[in-house]
């Protein structure tokens, strides 16, 4: 990665943003599932399913199941959220 890449901080390390909202990844949308899949060696990378990538150079990626995300967002919307952080 170039030294001036926008995802690097001034000291050359990767920047990370932690929102506290939760996990959204190709190997799960909750801590237990992601951890179990990591420990089992699952990568979450595979052929695209949401569109036909046959005409593209890259035909694999780490898709996130949109139904799982919608369920997770619905649960978050029902939960009261405070602007203050303890």
N, CA, C and O atoms as a Maestro MAE file, in Angstrom:
{
 s_m_m2io_version
 :::
 2.0.0
}

f_m_ct {
 s_m_title
 :::
 protein
 m_atom[344] {
  # First column is atom index #
  i_m_mmod_type
  r_m_x_coord
  r_m_y_coord
  r_m_z_coord
  i_m_residue_number
  s_m_chain_name
  s_m_pdb_residue_name
  s_m_pdb_atom_name
  i_m_atomic_number
  :::
  1 25 0.845 -1.170 0.000 1 A "UNK " " N  " 7
  2 3 0.000 0.000 0.000 1 A "UNK " " CA " 6
  3 2 0.896 1.241 0.000 1 A "UNK " " C  " 6
  4 15 1.853 1.299 0.772 1 A "UNK " " O  " 8
  5 25 0.607 2.240 -0.852 2 A "UNK " " N  " 7
  6 3 1.435 3.445 -0.894 2 A "UNK " " CA " 6
  7 2 1.430 4.175 0.449 2 A "UNK " " C  " 6
  8 15 0.455 4.112 1.198 2 A "UNK " " O  " 8
  9 25 2.532 4.869 0.743 3 A "UNK " " N  " 7
  10 3 2.648 5.580 2.016 3 A "UNK " " CA " 6
  11 2 1.585 6.654 2.190 3 A "UNK " " C  " 6
  12 15 1.228 6.986 3.320 3 A "UNK " " O  " 8
  13 25 1.071 7.206 1.091 4 A "UNK " " N  " 7
  14 3 0.077 8.272 1.189 4 A "UNK " " CA " 6
  15 2 -1.355 7.760 1.007 4 A "UNK " " C  " 6
  16 15 -2.260 8.554 0.750 4 A "UNK " " O  " 8
  17 25 -1.571 6.464 1.133 5 A "UNK " " N  " 7
  18 3 -2.906 5.884 0.978 5 A "UNK " " CA " 6
  19 2 -3.823 6.436 2.068 5 A "UNK " " C  " 6
  20 15 -3.401 6.544 3.219 5 A "UNK " " O  " 8
  21 25 -5.092 6.795 1.728 6 A "UNK " " N  " 7
  22 3 -5.992 7.411 2.711 6 A "UNK " " CA " 6
  23 2 -6.355 6.509 3.890 6 A "UNK " " C  " 6
  24 15 -6.828 7.012 4.909 6 A "UNK " " O  " 8
  25 25 -6.151 5.210 3.786 7 A "UNK " " N  " 7
  26 3 -6.473 4.317 4.899 7 A "UNK " " CA " 6
  27 2 -5.314 4.129 5.868 7 A "UNK " " C  " 6
  28 15 -5.401 3.325 6.796 7 A "UNK " " O  " 8
  29 25 -4.237 4.863 5.659 8 A "UNK " " N  " 7
  30 3 -3.098 4.775 6.566 8 A "UNK " " CA " 6
  31 2 -3.005 6.051 7.391 8 A "UNK " " C  " 6
  32 15 -3.256 7.144 6.884 8 A "UNK " " O  " 8
  33 25 -2.647 5.910 8.656 9 A "UNK " " N  " 7
  34 3 -2.437 7.076 9.498 9 A "UNK " " CA " 6
  35 2 -1.049 7.642 9.220 9 A "UNK " " C  " 6
  36 15 -0.309 7.105 8.396 9 A "UNK " " O  " 8
  37 25 -0.700 8.712 9.897 10 A "UNK " " N  " 7
  38 3 0.604 9.348 9.667 10 A "UNK " " CA " 6
  39 2 1.772 8.426 9.996 10 A "UNK " " C  " 6
  40 15 2.849 8.555 9.414 10 A "UNK " " O  " 8
  41 25 1.563 7.493 10.927 11 A "UNK " " N  " 7
  42 3 2.658 6.595 11.292 11 A "UNK " " CA " 6
  43 2 2.713 5.359 10.397 11 A "UNK " " C  " 6
  44 15 3.494 4.444 10.658 11 A "UNK " " O  " 8
  45 25 1.891 5.324 9.342 12 A "UNK " " N  " 7
  46 3 1.932 4.227 8.386 12 A "UNK " " CA " 6
  47 2 1.091 3.021 8.752 12 A "UNK " " C  " 6
  48 15 1.109 2.016 8.042 12 A "UNK " " O  " 8
  49 25 0.362 3.103 9.840 13 A "UNK " " N  " 7
  50 3 -0.486 1.985 10.248 13 A "UNK " " CA " 6
  51 2 -1.885 2.149 9.670 13 A "UNK " " C  " 6
  52 15 -2.325 3.255 9.355 13 A "UNK " " O  " 8
  53 25 -2.574 1.014 9.538 14 A "UNK " " N  " 7
  54 3 -3.943 1.047 9.034 14 A "UNK " " CA " 6
  55 2 -4.861 1.746 10.030 14 A "UNK " " C  " 6
  56 15 -4.706 1.596 11.242 14 A "UNK " " O  " 8
  57 25 -5.805 2.501 9.513 15 A "UNK " " N  " 7
  58 3 -6.805 3.134 10.358 15 A "UNK " " CA " 6
  59 2 -7.980 2.180 10.522 15 A "UNK " " C  " 6
  60 15 -8.324 1.436 9.604 15 A "UNK " " O  " 8
  61 25 -8.580 2.211 11.683 16 A "UNK " " N  " 7
  62 3 -9.738 1.369 11.969 16 A "UNK " " CA " 6
  63 2 -10.783 2.228 12.658 16 A "UNK " " C  " 6
  64 15 -10.456 3.037 13.526 16 A "UNK " " O  " 8
  65 25 -12.036 2.052 12.274 17 A "UNK " " N  " 7
  66 3 -13.135 2.749 12.929 17 A "UNK " " CA " 6
  67 2 -13.986 1.714 13.637 17 A "UNK " " C  " 6
  68 15 -14.451 0.753 13.025 17 A "UNK " " O  " 8
  69 25 -14.187 1.917 14.930 18 A "UNK " " N  " 7
  70 3 -15.038 1.025 15.705 18 A "UNK " " CA " 6
  71 2 -16.288 1.804 16.071 18 A "UNK " " C  " 6
  72 15 -16.222 2.789 16.806 18 A "UNK " " O  " 8
  73 25 -17.433 1.362 15.555 19 A "UNK " " N  " 7
  74 3 -18.678 2.086 15.787 19 A "UNK " " CA " 6
  75 2 -19.455 1.563 16.978 19 A "UNK " " C  " 6
  76 15 -20.261 2.289 17.560 19 A "UNK " " O  " 8
  77 25 -19.225 0.330 17.342 20 A "UNK " " N  " 7
  78 3 -19.984 -0.257 18.431 20 A "UNK " " CA " 6
  79 2 -21.341 -0.769 18.008 20 A "UNK " " C  " 6
  80 15 -22.091 -1.283 18.837 20 A "UNK " " O  " 8
  81 25 -21.674 -0.640 16.735 21 A "UNK " " N  " 7
  82 3 -22.980 -1.077 16.245 21 A "UNK " " CA " 6
  83 2 -23.035 -2.589 16.112 21 A "UNK " " C  " 6
  84 15 -24.069 -3.191 16.401 21 A "UNK " " O  " 8
  85 25 -21.971 -3.203 15.690 22 A "UNK " " N  " 7
  86 3 -21.974 -4.654 15.553 22 A "UNK " " CA " 6
  87 2 -21.151 -5.112 14.373 22 A "UNK " " C  " 6
  88 15 -20.389 -4.348 13.781 22 A "UNK " " O  " 8
  89 25 -21.324 -6.377 14.046 23 A "UNK " " N  " 7
  90 3 -20.535 -7.014 12.998 23 A "UNK " " CA " 6
  91 2 -21.384 -7.208 11.749 23 A "UNK " " C  " 6
  92 15 -22.536 -7.635 11.825 23 A "UNK " " O  " 8
  93 25 -20.805 -6.891 10.613 24 A "UNK " " N  " 7
  94 3 -21.416 -7.213 9.320 24 A "UNK " " CA " 6
  95 2 -20.298 -7.753 8.445 24 A "UNK " " C  " 6
  96 15 -19.507 -6.987 7.895 24 A "UNK " " O  " 8
  97 25 -20.233 -9.066 8.319 25 A "UNK " " N  " 7
  98 3 -19.171 -9.661 7.521 25 A "UNK " " CA " 6
  99 2 -19.705 -10.854 6.752 25 A "UNK " " C  " 6
  100 15 -20.814 -11.329 6.996 25 A "UNK " " O  " 8
  101 25 -18.899 -11.324 5.827 26 A "UNK " " N  " 7
  102 3 -19.301 -12.461 5.000 26 A "UNK " " CA " 6
  103 2 -19.288 -13.774 5.775 26 A "UNK " " C  " 6
  104 15 -19.776 -14.790 5.280 26 A "UNK " " O  " 8
  105 25 -18.737 -13.763 6.980 27 A "UNK " " N  " 7
  106 3 -18.723 -15.004 7.769 27 A "UNK " " CA " 6
  107 2 -19.633 -14.921 8.986 27 A "UNK " " C  " 6
  108 15 -19.566 -15.772 9.873 27 A "UNK " " O  " 8
  109 25 -20.479 -13.902 9.032 28 A "UNK " " N  " 7
  110 3 -21.456 -13.820 10.112 28 A "UNK " " CA " 6
  111 2 -21.805 -12.401 10.484 28 A "UNK " " C  " 6
  112 15 -21.116 -11.450 10.113 28 A "UNK " " O  " 8
  113 25 -22.898 -12.276 11.232 29 A "UNK " " N  " 7
  114 3 -23.350 -10.953 11.656 29 A "UNK " " CA " 6
  115 2 -23.469 -10.856 13.173 29 A "UNK " " C  " 6
  116 15 -24.076 -9.921 13.696 29 A "UNK " " O  " 8
  117 25 -22.893 -11.818 13.872 30 A "UNK " " N  " 7
  118 3 -22.837 -11.733 15.331 30 A "UNK " " CA " 6
  119 2 -21.505 -12.313 15.795 30 A "UNK " " C  " 6
  120 15 -20.857 -13.077 15.080 30 A "UNK " " O  " 8
  121 25 -21.117 -11.935 16.997 31 A "UNK " " N  " 7
  122 3 -19.796 -12.301 17.503 31 A "UNK " " CA " 6
  123 2 -19.562 -13.811 17.519 31 A "UNK " " C  " 6
  124 15 -18.505 -14.275 17.093 31 A "UNK " " O  " 8
  125 25 -20.528 -14.574 18.001 32 A "UNK " " N  " 7
  126 3 -20.345 -16.025 18.120 32 A "UNK " " CA " 6
  127 2 -20.166 -16.683 16.757 32 A "UNK " " C  " 6
  128 15 -19.283 -17.523 16.579 32 A "UNK " " O  " 8
  129 25 -21.001 -16.304 15.799 33 A "UNK " " N  " 7
  130 3 -20.919 -16.903 14.462 33 A "UNK " " CA " 6
  131 2 -19.597 -16.557 13.790 33 A "UNK " " C  " 6
  132 15 -18.939 -17.426 13.216 33 A "UNK " " O  " 8
  133 25 -19.209 -15.285 13.861 34 A "UNK " " N  " 7
  134 3 -17.942 -14.866 13.248 34 A "UNK " " CA " 6
  135 2 -16.778 -15.606 13.905 34 A "UNK " " C  " 6
  136 15 -15.902 -16.122 13.210 34 A "UNK " " O  " 8
  137 25 -16.761 -15.662 15.230 35 A "UNK " " N  " 7
  138 3 -15.670 -16.341 15.929 35 A "UNK " " CA " 6
  139 2 -15.606 -17.814 15.542 35 A "UNK " " C  " 6
  140 15 -14.533 -18.333 15.235 35 A "UNK " " O  " 8
  141 25 -16.759 -18.491 15.556 36 A "UNK " " N  " 7
  142 3 -16.784 -19.916 15.201 36 A "UNK " " CA " 6
  143 2 -16.311 -20.145 13.770 36 A "UNK " " C  " 6
  144 15 -15.574 -21.095 13.502 36 A "UNK " " O  " 8
  145 25 -16.732 -19.278 12.853 37 A "UNK " " N  " 7
  146 3 -16.305 -19.420 11.460 37 A "UNK " " CA " 6
  147 2 -14.813 -19.137 11.297 37 A "UNK " " C  " 6
  148 15 -14.140 -19.798 10.506 37 A "UNK " " O  " 8
  149 25 -14.294 -18.160 12.039 38 A "UNK " " N  " 7
  150 3 -12.851 -17.902 12.008 38 A "UNK " " CA " 6
  151 2 -12.074 -19.106 12.523 38 A "UNK " " C  " 6
  152 15 -11.086 -19.522 11.918 38 A "UNK " " O  " 8
  153 25 -12.524 -19.659 13.634 39 A "UNK " " N  " 7
  154 3 -11.833 -20.811 14.223 39 A "UNK " " CA " 6
  155 2 -11.919 -22.042 13.321 39 A "UNK " " C  " 6
  156 15 -11.039 -22.903 13.353 39 A "UNK " " O  " 8
  157 25 -12.992 -22.122 12.511 40 A "UNK " " N  " 7
  158 3 -13.152 -23.245 11.582 40 A "UNK " " CA " 6
  159 2 -12.398 -23.010 10.276 40 A "UNK " " C  " 6
  160 15 -12.372 -23.885 9.410 40 A "UNK " " O  " 8
  161 25 -11.782 -21.830 10.128 41 A "UNK " " N  " 7
  162 3 -11.015 -21.529 8.926 41 A "UNK " " CA " 6
  163 2 -11.849 -21.099 7.737 41 A "UNK " " C  " 6
  164 15 -11.370 -21.144 6.604 41 A "UNK " " O  " 8
  165 25 -13.090 -20.681 7.967 42 A "UNK " " N  " 7
  166 3 -13.943 -20.231 6.860 42 A "UNK " " CA " 6
  167 2 -13.560 -18.807 6.473 42 A "UNK " " C  " 6
  168 15 -13.338 -17.959 7.337 42 A "UNK " " O  " 8
  169 25 -13.486 -18.554 5.172 43 A "UNK " " N  " 7
  170 3 -13.059 -17.236 4.703 43 A "UNK " " CA " 6
  171 2 -14.220 -16.328 4.323 43 A "UNK " " C  " 6
  172 15 -14.092 -15.108 4.427 43 A "UNK " " O  " 8
  173 25 -15.334 -16.872 3.891 44 A "UNK " " N  " 7
  174 3 -16.448 -16.051 3.440 44 A "UNK " " CA " 6
  175 2 -16.307 -15.588 2.000 44 A "UNK " " C  " 6
  176 15 -17.209 -14.929 1.482 44 A "UNK " " O  " 8
  177 25 -15.222 -15.906 1.350 45 A "UNK " " N  " 7
  178 3 -14.999 -15.491 -0.035 45 A "UNK " " CA " 6
  179 2 -15.470 -16.595 -0.965 45 A "UNK " " C  " 6
  180 15 -15.183 -17.773 -0.755 45 A "UNK " " O  " 8
  181 25 -16.201 -16.191 -1.998 46 A "UNK " " N  " 7
  182 3 -16.694 -17.160 -2.964 46 A "UNK " " CA " 6
  183 2 -17.245 -16.463 -4.188 46 A "UNK " " C  " 6
  184 15 -17.145 -15.241 -4.296 46 A "UNK " " O  " 8
  185 25 -17.826 -17.213 -5.116 47 A "UNK " " N  " 7
  186 3 -18.403 -16.615 -6.321 47 A "UNK " " CA " 6
  187 2 -19.532 -15.648 -5.960 47 A "UNK " " C  " 6
  188 15 -20.281 -15.876 -5.009 47 A "UNK " " O  " 8
  189 25 -19.641 -14.573 -6.729 48 A "UNK " " N  " 7
  190 3 -20.743 -13.636 -6.521 48 A "UNK " " CA " 6
  191 2 -22.070 -14.328 -6.781 48 A "UNK " " C  " 6
  192 15 -22.200 -15.094 -7.735 48 A "UNK " " O  " 8
  193 25 -23.053 -14.058 -5.933 49 A "UNK " " N  " 7
  194 3 -24.394 -14.611 -6.105 49 A "UNK " " CA " 6
  195 2 -25.418 -13.533 -6.423 49 A "UNK " " C  " 6
  196 15 -26.468 -13.826 -6.994 49 A "UNK " " O  " 8
  197 25 -25.121 -12.278 -6.059 50 A "UNK " " N  " 7
  198 3 -26.122 -11.232 -6.226 50 A "UNK " " CA " 6
  199 2 -26.136 -10.633 -7.628 50 A "UNK " " C  " 6
  200 15 -27.056 -9.891 -7.971 50 A "UNK " " O  " 8
  201 25 -25.133 -10.944 -8.438 51 A "UNK " " N  " 7
  202 3 -25.141 -10.500 -9.832 51 A "UNK " " CA " 6
  203 2 -24.253 -11.423 -10.655 51 A "UNK " " C  " 6
  204 15 -23.417 -12.150 -10.118 51 A "UNK " " O  " 8
  205 25 -24.447 -11.379 -11.947 52 A "UNK " " N  " 7
  206 3 -23.661 -12.200 -12.869 52 A "UNK " " CA " 6
  207 2 -22.328 -11.503 -13.129 52 A "UNK " " C  " 6
  208 15 -22.285 -10.451 -13.767 52 A "UNK " " O  " 8
  209 25 -21.259 -12.085 -12.638 53 A "UNK " " N  " 7
  210 3 -19.932 -11.482 -12.777 53 A "UNK " " CA " 6
  211 2 -19.128 -12.104 -13.907 53 A "UNK " " C  " 6
  212 15 -17.929 -11.851 -14.023 53 A "UNK " " O  " 8
  213 25 -19.766 -12.911 -14.738 54 A "UNK " " N  " 7
  214 3 -19.030 -13.644 -15.772 54 A "UNK " " CA " 6
  215 2 -18.329 -12.724 -16.775 54 A "UNK " " C  " 6
  216 15 -17.348 -13.130 -17.398 54 A "UNK " " O  " 8
  217 25 -18.810 -11.513 -16.937 55 A "UNK " " N  " 7
  218 3 -18.200 -10.567 -17.877 55 A "UNK " " CA " 6
  219 2 -17.093 -9.738 -17.227 55 A "UNK " " C  " 6
  220 15 -16.455 -8.923 -17.894 55 A "UNK " " O  " 8
  221 25 -16.867 -9.940 -15.942 56 A "UNK " " N  " 7
  222 3 -15.885 -9.144 -15.210 56 A "UNK " " CA " 6
  223 2 -14.613 -9.941 -14.951 56 A "UNK " " C  " 6
  224 15 -14.627 -11.172 -14.912 56 A "UNK " " O  " 8
  225 25 -13.518 -9.218 -14.776 57 A "UNK " " N  " 7
  226 3 -12.234 -9.857 -14.508 57 A "UNK " " CA " 6
  227 2 -12.254 -10.583 -13.157 57 A "UNK " " C  " 6
  228 15 -11.726 -11.688 -13.030 57 A "UNK " " O  " 8
  229 25 -12.858 -9.959 -12.169 58 A "UNK " " N  " 7
  230 3 -12.964 -10.543 -10.828 58 A "UNK " " CA " 6
  231 2 -14.359 -11.143 -10.669 58 A "UNK " " C  " 6
  232 15 -15.360 -10.474 -10.924 58 A "UNK " " O  " 8
  233 25 -14.417 -12.391 -10.251 59 A "UNK " " N  " 7
  234 3 -15.710 -13.072 -10.125 59 A "UNK " " CA " 6
  235 2 -15.957 -13.613 -8.727 59 A "UNK " " C  " 6
  236 15 -16.900 -14.373 -8.509 59 A "UNK " " O  " 8
  237 25 -15.114 -13.224 -7.783 60 A "UNK " " N  " 7
  238 3 -15.307 -13.659 -6.402 60 A "UNK " " CA " 6
  239 2 -15.285 -12.457 -5.474 60 A "UNK " " C  " 6
  240 15 -14.752 -11.403 -5.822 60 A "UNK " " O  " 8
  241 25 -15.858 -12.616 -4.311 61 A "UNK " " N  " 7
  242 3 -15.860 -11.560 -3.310 61 A "UNK " " CA " 6
  243 2 -16.386 -12.100 -1.997 61 A "UNK " " C  " 6
  244 15 -16.677 -13.290 -1.873 61 A "UNK " " O  " 8
  245 25 -16.506 -11.228 -1.029 62 A "UNK " " N  " 7
  246 3 -17.011 -11.610 0.288 62 A "UNK " " CA " 6
  247 2 -18.358 -10.927 0.494 62 A "UNK " " C  " 6
  248 15 -18.441 -9.868 1.116 62 A "UNK " " O  " 8
  249 25 -19.400 -11.538 -0.032 63 A "UNK " " N  " 7
  250 3 -20.742 -10.964 0.065 63 A "UNK " " CA " 6
  251 2 -21.313 -11.136 1.468 63 A "UNK " " C  " 6
  252 15 -21.007 -12.098 2.174 63 A "UNK " " O  " 8
  253 25 -22.142 -10.184 1.844 64 A "UNK " " N  " 7
  254 3 -22.858 -10.259 3.112 64 A "UNK " " CA " 6
  255 2 -24.320 -10.532 2.794 64 A "UNK " " C  " 6
  256 15 -24.914 -9.858 1.952 64 A "UNK " " O  " 8
  257 25 -24.894 -11.513 3.462 65 A "UNK " " N  " 7
  258 3 -26.288 -11.894 3.238 65 A "UNK " " CA " 6
  259 2 -27.198 -10.725 3.619 65 A "UNK " " C  " 6
  260 15 -27.285 -10.367 4.793 65 A "UNK " " O  " 8
  261 25 -27.873 -10.130 2.637 66 A "UNK " " N  " 7
  262 3 -28.690 -8.943 2.888 66 A "UNK " " CA " 6
  263 2 -29.857 -9.228 3.826 66 A "UNK " " C  " 6
  264 15 -30.271 -8.339 4.570 66 A "UNK " " O  " 8
  265 25 -30.397 -10.440 3.809 67 A "UNK " " N  " 7
  266 3 -31.492 -10.770 4.727 67 A "UNK " " CA " 6
  267 2 -31.016 -10.732 6.177 67 A "UNK " " C  " 6
  268 15 -31.728 -10.244 7.054 67 A "UNK " " O  " 8
  269 25 -29.818 -11.245 6.427 68 A "UNK " " N  " 7
  270 3 -29.277 -11.204 7.786 68 A "UNK " " CA " 6
  271 2 -29.044 -9.767 8.239 68 A "UNK " " C  " 6
  272 15 -29.295 -9.430 9.396 68 A "UNK " " O  " 8
  273 25 -28.568 -8.928 7.337 69 A "UNK " " N  " 7
  274 3 -28.333 -7.523 7.676 69 A "UNK " " CA " 6
  275 2 -29.652 -6.832 7.981 69 A "UNK " " C  " 6
  276 15 -29.740 -6.072 8.946 69 A "UNK " " O  " 8
  277 25 -30.681 -7.084 7.174 70 A "UNK " " N  " 7
  278 3 -31.983 -6.469 7.417 70 A "UNK " " CA " 6
  279 2 -32.537 -6.878 8.774 70 A "UNK " " C  " 6
  280 15 -33.091 -6.046 9.494 70 A "UNK " " O  " 8
  281 25 -32.393 -8.156 9.130 71 A "UNK " " N  " 7
  282 3 -32.847 -8.628 10.442 71 A "UNK " " CA " 6
  283 2 -32.084 -7.922 11.558 71 A "UNK " " C  " 6
  284 15 -32.677 -7.488 12.546 71 A "UNK " " O  " 8
  285 25 -30.788 -7.810 11.398 72 A "UNK " " N  " 7
  286 3 -29.957 -7.164 12.418 72 A "UNK " " CA " 6
  287 2 -30.338 -5.690 12.563 72 A "UNK " " C  " 6
  288 15 -30.444 -5.192 13.684 72 A "UNK " " O  " 8
  289 25 -30.544 -4.991 11.452 73 A "UNK " " N  " 7
  290 3 -30.932 -3.582 11.504 73 A "UNK " " CA " 6
  291 2 -32.294 -3.407 12.154 73 A "UNK " " C  " 6
  292 15 -32.503 -2.458 12.910 73 A "UNK " " O  " 8
  293 25 -33.220 -4.311 11.869 74 A "UNK " " N  " 7
  294 3 -34.550 -4.238 12.478 74 A "UNK " " CA " 6
  295 2 -34.438 -4.370 13.995 74 A "UNK " " C  " 6
  296 15 -35.120 -3.653 14.727 74 A "UNK " " O  " 8
  297 25 -33.587 -5.277 14.475 75 A "UNK " " N  " 7
  298 3 -33.391 -5.435 15.925 75 A "UNK " " CA " 6
  299 2 -32.755 -4.179 16.517 75 A "UNK " " C  " 6
  300 15 -33.132 -3.748 17.606 75 A "UNK " " O  " 8
  301 25 -31.799 -3.595 15.812 76 A "UNK " " N  " 7
  302 3 -31.145 -2.386 16.312 76 A "UNK " " CA " 6
  303 2 -32.117 -1.219 16.399 76 A "UNK " " C  " 6
  304 15 -32.046 -0.424 17.336 76 A "UNK " " O  " 8
  305 25 -33.021 -1.108 15.438 77 A "UNK " " N  " 7
  306 3 -33.988 -0.011 15.442 77 A "UNK " " CA " 6
  307 2 -34.947 -0.117 16.621 77 A "UNK " " C  " 6
  308 15 -35.433 0.899 17.118 77 A "UNK " " O  " 8
  309 25 -35.222 -1.333 17.070 78 A "UNK " " N  " 7
  310 3 -36.126 -1.523 18.205 78 A "UNK " " CA " 6
  311 2 -35.450 -1.200 19.530 78 A "UNK " " C  " 6
  312 15 -36.125 -0.947 20.528 78 A "UNK " " O  " 8
  313 25 -34.127 -1.210 19.542 79 A "UNK " " N  " 7
  314 3 -33.375 -0.993 20.776 79 A "UNK " " CA " 6
  315 2 -33.150 0.504 20.980 79 A "UNK " " C  " 6
  316 15 -32.704 1.193 20.063 79 A "UNK " " O  " 8
  317 25 -33.458 1.013 22.179 80 A "UNK " " N  " 7
  318 3 -33.194 2.438 22.423 80 A "UNK " " CA " 6
  319 2 -31.692 2.714 22.405 80 A "UNK " " C  " 6
  320 15 -30.895 1.922 22.909 80 A "UNK " " O  " 8
  321 25 -31.327 3.834 21.824 81 A "UNK " " N  " 7
  322 3 -29.919 4.198 21.706 81 A "UNK " " CA " 6
  323 2 -29.718 5.570 22.335 81 A "UNK " " C  " 6
  324 15 -30.501 6.490 22.098 81 A "UNK " " O  " 8
  325 25 -28.685 5.700 23.123 82 A "UNK " " N  " 7
  326 3 -28.351 6.961 23.769 82 A "UNK " " CA " 6
  327 2 -27.173 7.579 23.034 82 A "UNK " " C  " 6
  328 15 -26.272 6.863 22.597 82 A "UNK " " O  " 8
  329 25 -27.166 8.888 22.893 83 A "UNK " " N  " 7
  330 3 -26.063 9.561 22.211 83 A "UNK " " CA " 6
  331 2 -24.797 9.567 23.057 83 A "UNK " " C  " 6
  332 15 -23.690 9.632 22.521 83 A "UNK " " O  " 8
  333 25 -24.954 9.501 24.361 84 A "UNK " " N  " 7
  334 3 -23.799 9.550 25.253 84 A "UNK " " CA " 6
  335 2 -23.117 8.199 25.333 84 A "UNK " " C  " 6
  336 15 -23.758 7.152 25.245 84 A "UNK " " O  " 8
  337 25 -21.821 8.244 25.499 85 A "UNK " " N  " 7
  338 3 -21.037 7.025 25.661 85 A "UNK " " CA " 6
  339 2 -20.439 7.053 27.058 85 A "UNK " " C  " 6
  340 15 -19.811 8.035 27.455 85 A "UNK " " O  " 8
  341 25 -20.636 5.977 27.796 86 A "UNK " " N  " 7
  342 3 -20.072 5.920 29.154 86 A "UNK " " CA " 6
  343 2 -18.593 5.674 29.111 86 A "UNK " " C  " 6
  344 15 -17.950 5.595 30.157 86 A "UNK " " O  " 8
  :::
 }
 m_bond[343] {
  # First column is bond index #
  i_m_from
  i_m_to
  i_m_order
  :::
  1 1 2 1
  2 2 3 1
  3 3 4 2
  4 3 5 1
  5 5 6 1
  6 6 7 1
  7 7 8 2
  8 7 9 1
  9 9 10 1
  10 10 11 1
  11 11 12 2
  12 11 13 1
  13 13 14 1
  14 14 15 1
  15 15 16 2
  16 15 17 1
  17 17 18 1
  18 18 19 1
  19 19 20 2
  20 19 21 1
  21 21 22 1
  22 22 23 1
  23 23 24 2
  24 23 25 1
  25 25 26 1
  26 26 27 1
  27 27 28 2
  28 27 29 1
  29 29 30 1
  30 30 31 1
  31 31 32 2
  32 31 33 1
  33 33 34 1
  34 34 35 1
  35 35 36 2
  36 35 37 1
  37 37 38 1
  38 38 39 1
  39 39 40 2
  40 39 41 1
  41 41 42 1
  42 42 43 1
  43 43 44 2
  44 43 45 1
  45 45 46 1
  46 46 47 1
  47 47 48 2
  48 47 49 1
  49 49 50 1
  50 50 51 1
  51 51 52 2
  52 51 53 1
  53 53 54 1
  54 54 55 1
  55 55 56 2
  56 55 57 1
  57 57 58 1
  58 58 59 1
  59 59 60 2
  60 59 61 1
  61 61 62 1
  62 62 63 1
  63 63 64 2
  64 63 65 1
  65 65 66 1
  66 66 67 1
  67 67 68 2
  68 67 69 1
  69 69 70 1
  70 70 71 1
  71 71 72 2
  72 71 73 1
  73 73 74 1
  74 74 75 1
  75 75 76 2
  76 75 77 1
  77 77 78 1
  78 78 79 1
  79 79 80 2
  80 79 81 1
  81 81 82 1
  82 82 83 1
  83 83 84 2
  84 83 85 1
  85 85 86 1
  86 86 87 1
  87 87 88 2
  88 87 89 1
  89 89 90 1
  90 90 91 1
  91 91 92 2
  92 91 93 1
  93 93 94 1
  94 94 95 1
  95 95 96 2
  96 95 97 1
  97 97 98 1
  98 98 99 1
  99 99 100 2
  100 99 101 1
  101 101 102 1
  102 102 103 1
  103 103 104 2
  104 103 105 1
  105 105 106 1
  106 106 107 1
  107 107 108 2
  108 107 109 1
  109 109 110 1
  110 110 111 1
  111 111 112 2
  112 111 113 1
  113 113 114 1
  114 114 115 1
  115 115 116 2
  116 115 117 1
  117 117 118 1
  118 118 119 1
  119 119 120 2
  120 119 121 1
  121 121 122 1
  122 122 123 1
  123 123 124 2
  124 123 125 1
  125 125 126 1
  126 126 127 1
  127 127 128 2
  128 127 129 1
  129 129 130 1
  130 130 131 1
  131 131 132 2
  132 131 133 1
  133 133 134 1
  134 134 135 1
  135 135 136 2
  136 135 137 1
  137 137 138 1
  138 138 139 1
  139 139 140 2
  140 139 141 1
  141 141 142 1
  142 142 143 1
  143 143 144 2
  144 143 145 1
  145 145 146 1
  146 146 147 1
  147 147 148 2
  148 147 149 1
  149 149 150 1
  150 150 151 1
  151 151 152 2
  152 151 153 1
  153 153 154 1
  154 154 155 1
  155 155 156 2
  156 155 157 1
  157 157 158 1
  158 158 159 1
  159 159 160 2
  160 159 161 1
  161 161 162 1
  162 162 163 1
  163 163 164 2
  164 163 165 1
  165 165 166 1
  166 166 167 1
  167 167 168 2
  168 167 169 1
  169 169 170 1
  170 170 171 1
  171 171 172 2
  172 171 173 1
  173 173 174 1
  174 174 175 1
  175 175 176 2
  176 175 177 1
  177 177 178 1
  178 178 179 1
  179 179 180 2
  180 179 181 1
  181 181 182 1
  182 182 183 1
  183 183 184 2
  184 183 185 1
  185 185 186 1
  186 186 187 1
  187 187 188 2
  188 187 189 1
  189 189 190 1
  190 190 191 1
  191 191 192 2
  192 191 193 1
  193 193 194 1
  194 194 195 1
  195 195 196 2
  196 195 197 1
  197 197 198 1
  198 198 199 1
  199 199 200 2
  200 199 201 1
  201 201 202 1
  202 202 203 1
  203 203 204 2
  204 203 205 1
  205 205 206 1
  206 206 207 1
  207 207 208 2
  208 207 209 1
  209 209 210 1
  210 210 211 1
  211 211 212 2
  212 211 213 1
  213 213 214 1
  214 214 215 1
  215 215 216 2
  216 215 217 1
  217 217 218 1
  218 218 219 1
  219 219 220 2
  220 219 221 1
  221 221 222 1
  222 222 223 1
  223 223 224 2
  224 223 225 1
  225 225 226 1
  226 226 227 1
  227 227 228 2
  228 227 229 1
  229 229 230 1
  230 230 231 1
  231 231 232 2
  232 231 233 1
  233 233 234 1
  234 234 235 1
  235 235 236 2
  236 235 237 1
  237 237 238 1
  238 238 239 1
  239 239 240 2
  240 239 241 1
  241 241 242 1
  242 242 243 1
  243 243 244 2
  244 243 245 1
  245 245 246 1
  246 246 247 1
  247 247 248 2
  248 247 249 1
  249 249 250 1
  250 250 251 1
  251 251 252 2
  252 251 253 1
  253 253 254 1
  254 254 255 1
  255 255 256 2
  256 255 257 1
  257 257 258 1
  258 258 259 1
  259 259 260 2
  260 259 261 1
  261 261 262 1
  262 262 263 1
  263 263 264 2
  264 263 265 1
  265 265 266 1
  266 266 267 1
  267 267 268 2
  268 267 269 1
  269 269 270 1
  270 270 271 1
  271 271 272 2
  272 271 273 1
  273 273 274 1
  274 274 275 1
  275 275 276 2
  276 275 277 1
  277 277 278 1
  278 278 279 1
  279 279 280 2
  280 279 281 1
  281 281 282 1
  282 282 283 1
  283 283 284 2
  284 283 285 1
  285 285 286 1
  286 286 287 1
  287 287 288 2
  288 287 289 1
  289 289 290 1
  290 290 291 1
  291 291 292 2
  292 291 293 1
  293 293 294 1
  294 294 295 1
  295 295 296 2
  296 295 297 1
  297 297 298 1
  298 298 299 1
  299 299 300 2
  300 299 301 1
  301 301 302 1
  302 302 303 1
  303 303 304 2
  304 303 305 1
  305 305 306 1
  306 306 307 1
  307 307 308 2
  308 307 309 1
  309 309 310 1
  310 310 311 1
  311 311 312 2
  312 311 313 1
  313 313 314 1
  314 314 315 1
  315 315 316 2
  316 315 317 1
  317 317 318 1
  318 318 319 1
  319 319 320 2
  320 319 321 1
  321 321 322 1
  322 322 323 1
  323 323 324 2
  324 323 325 1
  325 325 326 1
  326 326 327 1
  327 327 328 2
  328 327 329 1
  329 329 330 1
  330 330 331 1
  331 331 332 2
  332 331 333 1
  333 333 334 1
  334 334 335 1
  335 335 336 2
  336 335 337 1
  337 337 338 1
  338 338 339 1
  339 339 340 2
  340 339 341 1
  341 341 342 1
  342 342 343 1
  343 343 344 2
  :::
 }
}
